[in-house]
Amino acid sequence: MAYTPPERVLGVDFSGAKDAGSNIWIAEIDCRDGPQLVGCAPATERFDVGSDRAVVHRALTHQLADLEPSAAAGLDFPFALPEPVVSAADWETFIRKFPSLFATPAEFQRRCQSRGALTDDDRVQHVRASEESVGALSPYNRRLRSQTFYGIRDVLRPLVLADVVRVAPMQPCSSDRPTLLETYPAATLDSLDGGTYRAGYKESSDEGRERREANLAALEAAAELTVSADVRERLLADSGGDGLDAVLAAFATWRNTLGPSNLAIEDGEYDAEGYIYV
């Protein structure tokens, strides 16, 4: 069957914080007549829920489960772990067993460091091949451990167990399931031509706003992305940069689902460790 690009994509700037709802933003691009950014809002607004982590994660999972087959979504948390710290035979087994392996983010970090240590220094942290190529932190780094833990356990795992999505590249894409990709907004910024700022755009200062504006302009130029005036102003006014990160996740998803060649990663290493699409 011939490959058909998604008609719409979502980009999710994820959070594992207790008040995740105010930190998670979802962007949506309509792809049917050239990419058009049709919305970007925090999860509390999009789902009409409070900011409690469990509530928001459940609402996000339900939305992803309800996506039509002609959709795709990019989420910016690690979907897997470095091979040296994974004991499961394959990625799907790892996903199924995840809650029995790790009880809390802190234990998750501790056990990963214990399993992956190459020396007597328990601070050694492995990165996946995909992270090494884009300069990302280890999935169990202290700054990322909650994102990875809650993202895999409470969002990705239920979707995989229910068999309602296809997670690239670990699972083959299917015309009857939406596709999920792991994204990394900072690396997507790096991939754009000129004038972007990987740092300093998450500030309330005038310079922070100017950097958000430059990053958005680079996105528009790269994808001929259409952004309405009200969505543009919202993104520029969001001093935390979460909205812009969600748009970057959506853009990376759109760009990598234009054809099947971008999704099919031939290196078998990524079948276990996952792949960051930029």
C-alpha positions as CSV (number, residue, x, y, z in Angstrom):
1,M,0.0,0.0,0.0
2,A,1.3,3.4,-0.9
3,Y,2.4,5.7,1.9
4,T,0.2,8.7,2.6
5,P,1.5,11.7,4.7
6,P,-0.6,12.7,7.7
7,E,-3.3,15.2,7.2
8,R,-2.6,16.8,10.6
9,V,0.1,16.6,13.2
10,L,0.4,17.4,16.9
11,G,3.5,18.6,18.7
12,V,3.6,18.1,22.5
13,D,6.0,19.9,24.8
14,F,5.9,17.4,27.6
15,S,6.4,17.8,31.4
16,G,6.7,15.4,34.3
17,A,6.2,18.1,36.9
18,K,3.5,17.9,39.6
19,D,1.7,20.8,37.9
20,A,2.4,19.5,34.4
21,G,-0.8,20.9,33.0
22,S,0.6,24.4,32.9
23,N,3.9,23.3,31.4
24,I,2.6,20.9,28.7
25,W,1.7,22.7,25.5
26,I,0.1,21.1,22.4
27,A,0.5,22.6,18.9
28,E,-1.5,21.5,15.9
29,I,-0.6,21.8,12.2
30,D,-3.1,21.2,9.4
31,C,-1.1,19.6,6.6
32,R,-3.8,19.3,3.9
33,D,-3.2,22.5,2.0
34,G,0.4,23.4,3.0
35,P,1.3,23.4,6.7
36,Q,-0.9,25.7,8.7
37,L,-0.4,26.2,12.4
38,V,-4.1,26.1,13.6
39,G,-3.5,26.3,17.3
40,C,-1.2,26.1,20.2
41,A,-2.3,26.1,23.9
42,P,-1.4,24.7,27.3
43,A,-2.9,21.3,28.2
44,T,-5.1,22.9,30.9
45,E,-6.9,24.9,28.2
46,R,-6.9,22.4,25.5
47,F,-8.4,19.6,27.7
48,D,-10.3,21.9,30.1
49,V,-8.7,20.2,33.1
50,G,-6.6,21.3,36.1
51,S,-2.8,21.2,36.2
52,D,-2.4,18.0,38.2
53,R,0.1,15.7,36.5
54,A,-2.0,12.5,36.6
55,V,-5.1,14.2,35.3
56,V,-3.3,16.0,32.5
57,H,-1.3,12.9,31.4
58,R,-4.5,10.9,31.3
59,A,-6.2,13.5,29.1
60,L,-3.2,13.6,26.8
61,T,-3.1,9.8,26.5
62,H,-6.8,9.8,25.7
63,Q,-6.4,12.4,22.9
64,L,-3.5,10.5,21.4
65,A,-5.5,7.2,21.5
66,D,-8.4,9.0,19.7
67,L,-6.3,10.3,16.9
68,E,-7.4,9.3,13.4
69,P,-5.1,7.0,11.4
70,S,-4.3,10.0,9.1
71,A,-2.6,11.8,12.0
72,A,0.8,11.9,13.6
73,A,2.2,13.3,16.9
74,G,5.6,14.3,18.1
75,L,6.5,14.2,21.9
76,D,9.6,15.6,23.4
77,F,10.5,13.0,26.0
78,P,12.8,9.9,25.6
79,F,10.9,6.8,24.3
80,A,13.6,4.4,25.4
81,L,16.9,3.9,27.3
82,P,20.5,3.4,26.3
83,E,21.2,-0.2,25.4
84,P,23.6,-0.8,28.3
85,V,20.9,-0.2,30.9
86,V,18.0,-2.1,29.2
87,S,17.6,-5.7,30.3
88,A,14.5,-6.5,28.2
89,A,14.8,-8.6,25.1
90,D,13.2,-5.9,22.9
91,W,11.6,-2.5,23.1
92,E,8.0,-3.6,23.4
93,T,8.9,-6.0,26.3
94,F,10.7,-3.0,28.0
95,I,7.6,-0.9,27.6
96,R,5.4,-3.6,29.1
97,K,7.7,-4.2,32.1
98,F,8.5,-0.6,32.8
99,P,6.3,-0.2,36.0
100,S,7.7,-3.4,37.5
101,L,11.3,-2.1,36.9
102,F,11.0,1.4,38.3
103,A,8.7,2.8,40.9
104,T,9.7,6.5,41.1
105,P,11.8,8.9,39.0
106,A,14.5,8.9,41.6
107,E,14.6,5.1,41.7
108,F,14.5,5.1,37.9
109,Q,17.7,7.3,37.8
110,R,19.4,5.3,40.5
111,R,18.8,1.9,39.0
112,C,19.8,3.1,35.5
113,Q,23.0,4.4,36.8
114,S,23.7,1.2,38.7
115,R,23.0,-0.9,35.6
116,G,24.9,1.2,33.2
117,A,28.1,2.1,35.1
118,L,31.3,1.3,33.3
119,T,33.4,2.3,36.3
120,D,33.1,2.6,40.0
121,D,31.8,6.2,39.5
122,D,28.0,5.9,39.9
123,R,27.7,9.3,38.1
124,V,28.4,7.7,34.8
125,Q,25.4,8.3,32.5
126,H,25.0,6.6,29.1
127,V,23.3,8.3,26.2
128,R,21.7,6.7,23.3
129,A,23.3,6.9,19.8
130,S,20.5,9.3,18.8
131,E,21.2,11.6,21.8
132,E,24.9,11.6,21.1
133,S,24.3,12.8,17.6
134,V,22.2,15.8,18.6
135,G,23.9,16.7,21.9
136,A,21.0,15.7,24.2
137,L,21.2,14.6,27.8
138,S,20.8,11.0,29.0
139,P,17.2,9.9,29.5
140,Y,17.8,9.3,33.2
141,N,19.7,12.6,33.8
142,R,18.3,14.4,36.9
143,R,16.9,17.1,34.6
144,L,15.0,14.6,32.5
145,R,14.2,11.7,34.8
146,S,10.7,12.7,35.6
147,Q,9.9,13.5,31.9
148,T,11.2,10.1,30.8
149,F,9.6,8.2,33.7
150,Y,6.1,9.6,33.5
151,G,6.2,9.9,29.7
152,I,6.9,6.2,29.2
153,R,4.8,4.9,32.1
154,D,1.7,7.0,31.9
155,V,1.5,8.1,28.2
156,L,3.5,5.9,25.9
157,R,2.9,2.5,27.6
158,P,-0.9,2.6,27.7
159,L,-1.0,3.5,24.0
160,V,1.4,0.7,23.1
161,L,-0.4,-1.9,25.2
162,A,-3.8,-0.9,23.7
163,D,-2.2,-1.2,20.2
164,V,-3.8,2.1,19.1
165,V,-0.6,3.8,17.7
166,R,2.6,3.0,15.9
167,V,5.8,4.2,17.4
168,A,8.6,4.9,14.9
169,P,11.1,3.4,14.3
170,M,10.5,0.6,16.8
171,Q,7.2,-0.4,15.2
172,P,6.4,-0.4,11.5
173,C,4.0,2.4,10.3
174,S,0.5,1.3,9.5
175,S,-2.3,3.0,7.5
176,D,-4.8,2.2,10.2
177,R,-2.9,3.7,13.2
178,P,-1.5,7.2,13.9
179,T,2.2,7.5,14.1
180,L,4.2,8.7,17.2
181,L,7.7,10.2,17.0
182,E,10.2,11.2,19.6
183,T,11.3,14.8,19.0
184,Y,13.8,17.2,20.5
185,P,13.0,20.9,19.9
186,A,16.6,22.2,20.5
187,A,18.0,19.9,17.8
188,T,15.3,20.9,15.4
189,L,16.3,24.6,16.0
190,D,19.9,23.6,15.2
191,S,18.7,22.1,11.9
192,L,17.2,25.3,10.6
193,D,19.1,27.7,8.4
194,G,20.6,30.7,10.2
195,G,19.3,33.1,12.8
196,T,18.0,30.7,15.4
197,Y,18.7,30.6,19.2
198,R,19.0,27.4,21.0
199,A,19.4,29.3,24.3
200,G,17.9,32.5,25.6
201,Y,14.5,32.3,24.0
202,K,12.9,31.1,27.3
203,E,13.1,34.5,29.0
204,S,10.6,37.3,29.8
205,S,13.0,40.0,28.7
206,D,12.8,41.9,25.4
207,E,15.7,39.9,24.1
208,G,13.9,36.7,25.0
209,R,10.9,37.8,22.9
210,E,13.2,38.8,20.0
211,R,14.8,35.4,20.1
212,R,11.4,33.6,20.1
213,E,10.4,35.8,17.1
214,A,13.6,34.9,15.3
215,N,13.1,31.2,15.9
216,L,9.5,31.3,14.7
217,A,10.5,33.2,11.6
218,A,13.1,30.5,10.8
219,L,10.3,27.9,11.2
220,E,8.0,29.7,8.9
221,A,10.7,30.0,6.2
222,A,11.8,26.4,6.5
223,A,8.3,25.0,6.1
224,E,6.4,27.8,4.5
225,L,4.4,27.5,7.6
226,T,1.3,29.7,7.9
227,V,0.8,31.2,11.4
228,S,-2.2,33.4,12.2
229,A,-1.7,36.7,14.0
230,D,-3.3,35.6,17.3
231,V,-1.3,32.3,17.5
232,R,1.9,34.2,16.7
233,E,1.3,36.7,19.5
234,R,0.6,33.9,21.9
235,L,3.8,32.2,21.1
236,L,5.8,35.4,21.4
237,A,4.2,36.3,24.7
238,D,4.9,32.8,26.2
239,S,8.1,33.7,28.0
240,G,8.6,30.0,29.1
241,G,9.0,29.0,25.4
242,D,6.8,26.0,25.9
243,G,4.5,27.0,23.1
244,L,7.3,27.4,20.7
245,D,8.8,24.0,21.7
246,A,5.4,22.4,20.9
247,V,5.5,24.0,17.5
248,L,9.0,22.7,16.9
249,A,7.8,19.2,17.9
250,A,4.9,19.5,15.4
251,F,7.2,20.8,12.7
252,A,9.7,18.0,13.2
253,T,6.8,15.5,13.0
254,W,5.4,17.1,9.8
255,R,8.9,17.2,8.2
256,N,9.7,13.6,9.0
257,T,6.3,12.2,7.9
258,L,6.3,13.7,4.4
259,G,7.6,10.4,3.1
260,P,8.3,6.9,4.4
261,S,12.1,7.1,3.9
262,N,12.6,9.5,6.9
263,L,10.7,7.1,9.2
264,A,12.4,3.9,8.3
265,I,15.7,3.9,10.2
266,E,17.8,1.0,9.0
267,D,20.3,0.8,11.8
268,G,19.1,-2.0,14.2
269,E,20.5,-0.2,17.2
270,Y,17.5,2.2,17.0
271,D,15.0,-0.7,17.3
272,A,15.9,-0.9,21.0
273,E,17.1,2.6,21.8
274,G,14.6,4.7,19.8
275,Y,15.4,7.6,17.5
276,I,15.1,11.3,17.9
277,Y,13.4,12.9,14.8
278,V,14.5,16.5,14.1
